[in-house]
């Protein structure tokens, strides 16, 4: 399991400005969440609260939780001490009542969890009937490209090393193939309404884009799902 407490502030600052989070993944999540004005939204795995803040700015009443106490502290710094953000574990029962939310967003969090059965069941429980779950995960095709000697179809743990503001950090994930994701969503009772591989934000500073981007407008980096709770 990745211990974000050890590098929370450095990671959070990088997340504010980097290409993949600030200009690709987060704008895509906001777009998929759609019109949330007046909605109750849960940010599951909220980190330091960047997505929470973006959805609140669009008129949502947002609650959030994260496993990392340091990340939750940073979220409170961003959102205010009275913000409804707490420490909780995506793999355990959540501290919210049944049918409490209109929308749940789960941004780059599920891939830290080996077994999706409990997390998805809990997210389904706290959603009202007709509510929506918006999920982003690493694109499984990227794993296949980056680890060509491994079995794409196997559930597998892997780690990658990053540097945030000169601080080294190892992030550990679980890869699962696309069909396993789909099976888990179906088993949890969700109906898939969209699978998205969106473009990066049109406002992305040109200097952040790789020279090899050419005429492309998207990465094979993250995969997005919009799911409905019947």
N, C-alpha and C positions, 0 to 999 in steps of 0.2 A: 504494500500500500504506500502511496506517495505521501510524505509528510510535508504539506505545504507550509506549516508553521515555521519551518526552518528558513524559508525564503519568500514569505508572503509579500512583503512590501516591494521587494525587487521585482517579483513576478507581476504584481499589480501594476506597477509603473510601466513595465514593458507592455502589458496588455492594453494600456491606454492608447498606445500609438503605433503598435506594430501592424504589419500588413494583414496577417491572417486573422487576428482577433478584432482589431479596431475597424478595419476597412473591408473585411470579408464576412467573418462568421457572425459578429454582432449585428451589423446591418441586415443580414439575411434573417436572423432570428426575429428582429423587430418587424421586418416586412411580413414574415409568415404569421406572426402573432396578429397582424391586422389591426382593426379598430378596437382598441381595448378601453376606450373612454367609458368610465363608469363600471368597468368589470373588476371583479376580484381575481387577482393573478397570484400564483405561487411560483417563485423562482427557485427551483429545486437544484441545489448545488450553486448557490449564488456567488460564490467567491467573494471578491471585494465590492460587489454591488453595482458594477457598471451596467449590466443589462437591467437590473432592478431599477436603477435610476432612469434609464432610457424609457422604460415602460411607464414608470410613474410620471415622467414628463408628458406622456401621451394620455394622461388622465386616468390611469388605472390605480386601484388600491392594491399595492403589492406587498406580499409577505415573502420572506426568503429564509433559506437555511443553508448551512454548509457544515461539513464535517470538521473543518479547521477553525478553531477558536481565533487564531490570528486573522484569518480572512474575515470572519464575522466582525471582529473589532474594526477592521478597515472599512467594512461595509457601513458600520455605524458612524464612523468618521465621515464618510461620504454622504450618508442619508440623514443623519441626525440621531441623537441618542434615543429618540422616541420611535425610531423605525422598528417595524415588526420583523426583525431578523434574529435568528437563533441558531445555536449549535445543534445539529441533528444529523443522523446517519441515514443516508439514502437506502441502506440495506436493512434498516430496522423500522418498526412502526413509527409513524410520523405524528407529531403533536398537534394534529388538526382534526376537526370533526368531519364526519361523512358529508360529501357534497358541499364542501366549503368554498370551492373555487370555480370560476367560469373558464379559466385558462390556466394551464400549467406549462411553464417553459423549463426545459431541462437541457442546458447548454453545456456540451462537452463534459458531461459528468458520468453517464452510464458506462462508458468504456473503462472506468476504474473499478467496476463491479463485475465479479465473475458470474454470478447467478442473477439474471434479470427478473426472475419470477416474483420475489418479494417486492423489489422496488416498483415494478410496473403495477402490481396489485395495489400497493399503497397509493400510487399516483392516480389509479383508476378510482379508488375509494374516495379520495378527497375531491374529485371532480364531480360537478353536478351532471345529471343526465343531459346529454347534448353538449357537454363541455369539450374543450379541445386540449390536446397535449402536443406541444411542439418540441421536437428533439433534434439535437445535432450530435453527431459522432464522427470520429475519423473515418474517412472513406475506406471501405475494405479493399478497394482496388489499389489504394496507395500502399497498403500493407503488402499486397501481392507483388507490387513493383519493387518496393524497398527491401523485401525479404524473399527473394526469388528461390532460395533454397528451402523454404518452409512450406508447410501444407496449408494452403489458403482455406481449406474446408474444416480445419481443426480449430477448436477453441484453444487459444494459446496466450500465455502471458509473455510480455516483452517489455523492455525498458529502453529509454532513450535519454541521452545526456544533453542538457541545454545550458546556456549561460545567460543569466539575467543580471545586467549591470555589473558584469565581472564576477558574479557569484554563480558557481557551478551547482546544478540541480539535476537529479535523476528522477524522471517521471516514469511510472510503471503502469501499464495498461493491460487490458484484455482485448485481444482481437477475436471477432466472430464473423463468419461469412454472412453475406446479405440475407440468405434464406433463413439463417438462425435468428436474425433480427426480426424479420417478418413473422416467423413462427411465434416468437415471444410476444410480439404485439397482439397477434391474433389470440393467443392463449390467455392474455390478460383481458380480453374482451374489447379491444380497440378496433375500430374500423379505419383503415388507412385511406386518407383522402388525397394525399399528395406525397410524392417523393421528389426532392428538389436537389439540383446541382446548380445553384444560382451563380450569376456573375458577381464579381467584386463590385463594391460601391463605385458608381460613376464619379464620385468626388475623391477617389483615391489619388493622393499625390503621385505624379508620374515617377518621381525619383524612388518610390518604394517598390515599383513593379520590376520584376526581373527583366533583364535585357532580352531574354529569350521569349518573352510574352508575345511579341509580334502582334498579330491581329486578334489573338485570343482575348476573351473577356472573363474567363473562369479558370479555376484550379481543380484538379482532382486531389482534393485535400480533405474536405469534410462532406458529409452527406446529411441531408435534412429530411425529417419526416413531419407531416402534419396528420394527426390522428384524432378521431372522434370517439367520444364515449357515448354509445347509444343509451 
